[in-house]
Amino acid sequence: MVLTFHSSIAQEEAKNISDNVKWGIRKRMRDGNWKVPTEKFLGYTKDENGNMIIDETQADIVRAIFNLYLANKSIKEIIAYLEGNHYLTGSGKEKWNRQNIMQILQNEKYKGDLILQKTVVIDYLSHESRSNKDGKYADMWLVKNHHPAIISREAFDLVQTIIEYKKNDRFLRPDSSNPLSAKLYCGICGKKLVYQSRSDGKQMYSCNVNRRNIEKEKCSLPPIQEEEINAICIKAMKSYYFDSSLTANLLDCLTSIGQASHKQEELNKVKEEIITTENRLKAIIEEKMETDSEEDDERLSNDYKEAKKHLNELKAKLDTLSGETYQSFISEARSKEIASLITNMDNDECYLKLIDEVIVNEDNSITIIDNAGHHVSKESISKNIKKINDLEEVVHGYYTSPITAKVYKYKIVRLEDYPWLKK
């Protein structure tokens, strides 16, 4: 019993100490007096007063990562660039990985801001810490312009928009050494075709249903060799972009360079107005709770309704602008690919990068899809295989495989603003 008593006293003392430490830490955070460790933080060091300053040598690495990402380079390509130039990570390692890159791309400190209390200790005895995303466990503080920025606010915010949309977009996710990876669909069941390197040395694409080897879901689409589908698509895309009647495709795409940054500026203004309106709503609620006047209460109720309506309108506008910003980036990324194509006409891989999606059919016919600058979900492609296959072609032709002697018929179709497509 005595041991239990002393144990409870010690536990209470530990809790008091923990609470006092937390109070001190959070007070410094609220006051903006928090010191950021820079020992393993790429791009920054400290001056004699302990303030964050830019380490220009390391900052060039950070800028290169952002610039490459905005040029639509894959994470693998960025890693190859960094390791090829013998750049070290923040912890001094020669090898880079995806997590290194994404942490840099999503770290608000590179635009000069500081978010405090991203993680919290939730147990004062075990010292277990957890992510405090969206302020789940405790308040978070944003200190704007806390230190010199390495990346402009506009570029950083554009990168965040791209990251969010890249999760579900095939054109903006070129993280495979196979240019058509994640772009091929089965013309029978609508499933993705998956890349396989077989034991006989052949590189094949086959329906994902067959790969899972579930007997009741077997698909009759035969596999197609990577070399064959690449050759078919290259021939088709050369005809598409350099046919005399289709040169307008190049000109239309090249006019979009620079639009994404302008859209992002507009998007940022709406975000700031949303924050202002939300703060206004909080102030109205606080004032309403304190007033005893019926007249003031009625006025505040009307003010709240108007502010709430304005907030909903802003959020709807934000959704629209987010899509438009992303759409501008798609067009800009495509423009850069086309510009690269013009200067590297002998590089066949450039043609493959311009492809949005491809449907491989059982009758040796291939339908190559040009999204015409629209963002089309993968679900829409899978559900509308027959409708897409039935669209009138812009370009068509034949390809005889020197490998299997099969004759393939190909066509390119443009997805306009069809009502059955879910953007």
C-alpha positions in Angstrom: 0.0 0.0 0.0 2.9 2.3 0.8 4.5 1.5 -2.5 1.3 2.2 -4.3 1.0 5.6 -2.5 4.5 6.6 -3.4 4.0 5.4 -7.0 0.9 7.6 -7.4 2.7 10.6 -6.0 5.6 10.0 -8.4 3.2 9.7 -11.3 1.4 12.9 -10.4 4.8 14.7 -10.1 5.7 13.4 -13.6 2.5 14.7 -15.0 3.0 18.1 -13.4 6.5 18.3 -14.8 5.2 17.3 -18.2 2.4 19.9 -18.1 4.9 22.6 -17.1 7.3 21.7 -20.0 4.4 21.6 -22.5 3.2 25.0 -21.3 6.6 26.5 -21.7 7.1 25.0 -25.2 3.6 26.1 -26.4 4.1 29.6 -25.0 7.3 29.9 -27.1 5.4 28.6 -30.1 2.6 31.1 -29.6 5.1 33.9 -29.3 7.0 32.8 -32.4 10.2 32.3 -30.4 10.8 28.6 -31.5 14.2 27.7 -32.7 14.4 25.3 -35.6 17.3 22.8 -35.7 19.1 23.0 -39.0 21.9 20.4 -38.6 20.1 17.9 -40.9 17.9 20.4 -42.6 19.0 20.9 -46.2 19.3 24.5 -47.4 19.6 26.4 -44.1 22.1 27.1 -41.4 22.2 29.6 -38.4 23.9 32.9 -37.9 25.7 33.9 -34.6 22.3 34.8 -33.1 20.7 31.5 -33.8 18.5 32.8 -36.6 17.9 30.7 -39.8 19.8 31.8 -42.8 20.1 30.3 -46.3 23.1 28.0 -47.0 23.4 28.9 -50.7 25.3 25.8 -51.7 22.6 23.5 -50.3 19.8 25.8 -51.4 20.8 25.2 -55.0 20.0 21.5 -54.4 16.6 22.4 -53.1 15.9 24.8 -56.0 16.9 22.1 -58.4 14.5 19.6 -56.9 11.6 22.0 -57.2 12.5 23.1 -60.7 12.8 19.5 -61.9 9.4 18.6 -60.3 7.8 21.6 -62.0 9.3 20.4 -65.3 7.2 17.2 -64.7 10.3 15.1 -64.0 9.5 11.8 -62.1 10.9 11.2 -58.6 13.2 8.6 -60.2 14.6 11.1 -62.6 15.1 13.7 -59.9 17.0 11.1 -57.8 19.1 10.1 -60.8 20.0 13.8 -61.3 20.9 14.3 -57.6 23.0 11.2 -57.3 24.6 11.8 -60.7 25.8 15.2 -59.5 27.0 13.7 -56.2 24.6 15.9 -54.1 24.2 14.8 -50.5 21.0 14.6 -48.5 20.4 16.7 -45.4 21.8 14.0 -43.3 24.9 13.8 -45.5 24.0 10.5 -47.3 24.9 9.9 -51.0 21.7 7.8 -51.6 18.4 9.6 -52.1 14.9 8.1 -51.9 11.3 9.0 -52.6 10.7 10.0 -49.0 13.7 12.5 -49.1 12.3 14.2 -52.2 8.6 14.4 -51.0 9.6 15.8 -47.6 11.5 18.6 -49.3 8.7 19.3 -51.8 6.1 19.5 -49.0 8.1 21.3 -46.3 6.6 24.8 -45.8 9.9 26.1 -44.4 11.2 26.4 -47.9 8.7 29.2 -48.6 9.8 31.0 -45.4 6.9 29.8 -43.2 7.0 27.7 -40.1 4.2 25.4 -38.8 4.7 24.5 -35.1 3.5 21.5 -33.2 3.3 19.1 -36.2 3.8 16.2 -33.7 2.8 16.0 -30.0 3.6 13.7 -27.1 0.3 12.1 -26.1 1.6 10.1 -23.1 3.7 11.7 -20.4 4.9 8.4 -19.1 5.8 6.5 -22.3 6.6 9.7 -24.2 4.7 8.3 -27.2 4.4 11.0 -29.9 2.0 11.1 -32.8 1.4 13.3 -35.9 -0.8 16.2 -35.1 -2.3 16.6 -38.6 -5.1 19.1 -38.8 -4.6 19.9 -35.1 -6.1 16.5 -34.0 -4.4 16.5 -30.6 -3.4 20.1 -29.9 -3.4 23.6 -31.5 -0.9 24.3 -34.3 0.7 27.6 -35.1 1.6 29.0 -38.5 4.4 31.7 -38.4 4.5 33.4 -41.8 7.8 34.9 -43.1 9.6 33.4 -40.2 12.9 33.2 -42.1 14.3 33.8 -45.7 12.6 31.7 -48.3 14.5 29.5 -50.8 11.4 28.8 -53.0 8.9 31.5 -54.0 5.5 31.2 -52.3 3.8 30.9 -55.7 6.1 28.0 -56.9 5.7 26.2 -53.6 1.9 26.4 -53.6 1.8 25.3 -57.2 3.8 22.2 -56.3 1.3 21.3 -53.5 -1.5 21.6 -56.0 0.3 19.3 -58.4 1.1 16.7 -55.7 -2.5 16.5 -54.7 -3.7 15.9 -58.3 -0.8 13.7 -59.3 -2.1 11.0 -57.0 -4.8 10.0 -59.5 -3.4 11.2 -62.8 -1.4 9.0 -65.2 0.1 11.7 -67.4 1.6 13.5 -64.4 2.9 10.3 -62.7 5.8 9.2 -65.0 7.6 7.3 -62.2 8.3 4.2 -64.3 11.1 3.3 -66.6 8.4 2.1 -69.0 6.8 5.2 -70.6 3.4 3.4 -71.2 3.2 2.0 -67.7 -0.2 2.7 -66.0 -1.5 4.0 -69.4 -2.7 0.8 -71.0 -6.2 -0.6 -70.6 -7.8 -4.0 -71.5 -10.4 -3.6 -74.3 -12.4 -6.4 -72.9 -12.8 -5.9 -69.2 -11.4 -2.3 -68.8 -8.8 -3.3 -66.3 -5.2 -2.0 -66.4 -2.5 -3.9 -68.3 0.5 -4.6 -66.1 4.1 -4.9 -67.0 5.8 -8.3 -66.6 9.4 -9.4 -67.3 9.1 -13.1 -68.1 11.7 -15.8 -67.4 12.2 -16.2 -71.2 13.4 -12.6 -71.4 10.3 -11.2 -73.0 8.9 -7.9 -71.7 5.1 -8.2 -71.8 1.9 -6.3 -70.9 -1.0 -8.4 -69.8 -4.5 -7.9 -68.3 -4.3 -7.4 -64.5 -7.2 -9.8 -64.1 -5.1 -12.6 -65.5 -2.1 -11.6 -63.4 -4.2 -12.2 -60.2 -4.8 -15.7 -61.5 -8.4 -15.9 -60.3 -10.1 -18.5 -62.4 -13.6 -17.1 -62.5 -12.2 -13.7 -63.6 -10.0 -14.9 -66.4 -9.8 -12.4 -69.4 -9.3 -13.6 -72.9 -7.0 -10.6 -74.0 -3.7 -12.1 -75.1 -0.5 -10.4 -73.7 1.3 -7.9 -76.0 5.0 -7.4 -76.1 6.4 -4.1 -74.8 8.4 -3.6 -78.0 5.3 -4.1 -80.2 3.0 -1.7 -78.3 5.8 0.9 -78.1 6.5 0.7 -81.9 2.7 1.0 -82.7 2.3 4.0 -80.5 5.4 5.8 -81.8 4.3 5.3 -85.4 0.8 6.6 -84.6 2.0 9.6 -82.6 4.5 10.6 -85.3 1.6 10.7 -87.8 -0.6 12.6 -85.4 1.8 15.4 -84.5 3.6 15.8 -87.8 0.8 15.3 -90.3 0.5 18.5 -92.2 -3.2 18.8 -91.4 -2.6 18.4 -87.6 0.2 20.8 -87.0 -2.3 23.0 -85.2 -2.1 20.4 -82.3 1.5 21.6 -81.6 0.6 25.3 -81.8 -2.5 24.9 -79.5 -0.5 23.1 -76.9 2.5 25.5 -77.0 0.3 28.5 -76.1 -0.3 27.2 -72.6 3.2 27.7 -71.1 3.0 30.1 -68.1 -0.7 29.8 -67.4 -0.4 27.6 -64.3 1.5 30.2 -62.2 -1.2 32.8 -62.9 -4.0 30.4 -61.9 -2.1 29.6 -58.7 -1.9 33.3 -57.8 -5.7 33.5 -58.1 -6.1 30.3 -56.1 -3.9 31.7 -53.2 -6.1 34.9 -53.1 -9.2 32.8 -52.6 -7.5 30.7 -49.9 -6.6 33.9 -48.0 -10.2 35.2 -48.3 -11.5 31.9 -47.0 -9.3 32.3 -43.9 -10.4 35.9 -43.4 -14.1 34.8 -43.7 -13.7 31.9 -41.3 -12.1 34.3 -38.7 -15.0 36.6 -39.3 -17.5 33.8 -38.5 -15.6 33.0 -35.3 -15.7 36.6 -34.2 -19.5 36.8 -34.9 -20.1 33.7 -32.8 -18.0 35.1 -29.9 -19.8 38.4 -30.1 -23.2 36.7 -30.2 -22.4 34.7 -27.1 -21.6 37.9 -25.1 -24.4 40.1 -26.2 -27.6 40.6 -24.2 -29.3 42.8 -26.8 -32.0 41.3 -29.0 -31.3 43.9 -31.6 -27.6 43.0 -31.7 -28.4 39.3 -31.6 -30.6 39.7 -34.7 -27.9 41.8 -36.5 -25.3 39.2 -35.7 -27.5 36.3 -36.9 -27.9 38.1 -40.2 -24.1 38.8 -40.4 -23.4 35.1 -39.7 -25.8 34.0 -42.5 -24.2 36.3 -45.0 -20.6 35.3 -44.0 -21.5 31.6 -44.1 -23.1 32.1 -47.6 -19.9 33.9 -48.7 -17.7 31.2 -47.3 -19.6 28.5 -49.2 -19.3 30.5 -52.4 -15.5 30.8 -51.8 -15.1 27.1 -51.2 -17.0 26.3 -54.4 -14.7 28.8 -56.2 -11.7 27.2 -54.6 -12.7 23.7 -55.9 -13.2 25.2 -59.4 -9.9 27.0 -59.4 -8.0 24.0 -58.0 -9.2 22.0 -61.0 -8.3 24.9 -63.4 -4.8 25.3 -61.9 -4.2 21.6 -62.3 -5.6 21.7 -65.8 -3.2 24.6 -66.7 -0.3 22.5 -65.3 -1.3 19.5 -67.4 -1.3 21.8 -70.5 1.9 23.4 -69.5 3.6 20.0 -68.8 2.4 18.8 -72.2 3.7 21.9 -73.9 7.1 21.3 -72.4 7.0 17.7 -73.6 6.1 18.9 -77.1 8.8 21.5 -77.0 11.2 18.8 -76.1 9.8 16.6 -78.9 10.5 19.4 -81.4 14.1 19.6 -80.4 14.6 15.9 -80.0 12.6 14.4 -83.0 14.9 11.4 -83.1 14.1 10.4 -79.5 11.2 8.0 -79.8 10.5 8.0 -76.0 9.3 11.6 -76.3 6.4 10.5 -78.4 5.4 7.9 -75.8 5.4 10.5 -73.0 2.8 12.5 -74.9 0.3 9.6 -74.8 -2.6 9.8 -72.3 -4.1 6.3 -72.5 -4.2 3.3 -74.8 -6.8 0.6 -75.2 -5.5 -2.8 -76.4 -8.3 -4.9 -78.0 -8.6 -8.6 -78.6 -8.8 -8.2 -82.4 -5.3 -6.7 -82.6 -6.7 -3.2 -82.8 -5.2 -0.4 -80.7 -7.0 2.8 -79.7 -4.8 5.7 -78.6 -6.5 8.4 -76.5 -5.7 12.1 -76.6 -7.5 13.7 -73.7 -7.5 17.0 -75.5 -6.3 18.8 -72.4 -9.1 17.4 -70.2 -8.5 15.7 -66.9 -10.3 12.3 -67.3 -10.5 9.9 -64.4 -9.3 6.3 -64.8 -12.8 5.1 -63.8 -14.3 6.9 -66.8 -11.8 5.2 -69.1 -12.5 1.8 -67.7 -16.3 2.2 -67.8 -16.5 3.6 -71.3 -14.1 1.4 -73.2 -16.7 0.5 -75.9 -17.8 4.2 -76.4 -14.2 5.3 -76.7 -13.3 2.5 -79.2 -16.4 3.6 -81.3 -15.3 7.2 -81.5 -14.3 8.5 -85.0 -10.5 8.4 -85.4 -8.3 11.5 -86.1 -5.5 9.3 -87.4 -5.4 5.6 -88.3 -3.1 3.2 -89.8 -1.5 -0.3 -89.7 1.6 -1.8 -88.2 3.1 -5.2 -89.0 5.2 -6.5 -86.1 8.6 -7.9 -87.2 8.5 -9.9 -84.0 5.3 -11.9 -84.3 4.2 -11.0 -87.9 0.8 -9.8 -86.5 -0.9 -6.9 -88.2 -2.2 -4.3 -85.8 -4.7 -1.6 -86.7 -4.3 1.6 -84.7 -6.3 4.8 -84.4 -6.1 8.0 -82.4 -9.2 9.5 -80.9 -9.7 12.8 -79.1 -11.8 13.0 -76.0 -13.8 16.1 -76.3 -16.3 17.3 -73.6 -18.5 14.3 -73.8 -21.3 14.1 -71.2 -20.6 10.5 -70.4 -17.0 11.3 -69.3 -16.5 12.0 -65.6 -13.8 14.7 -65.4 
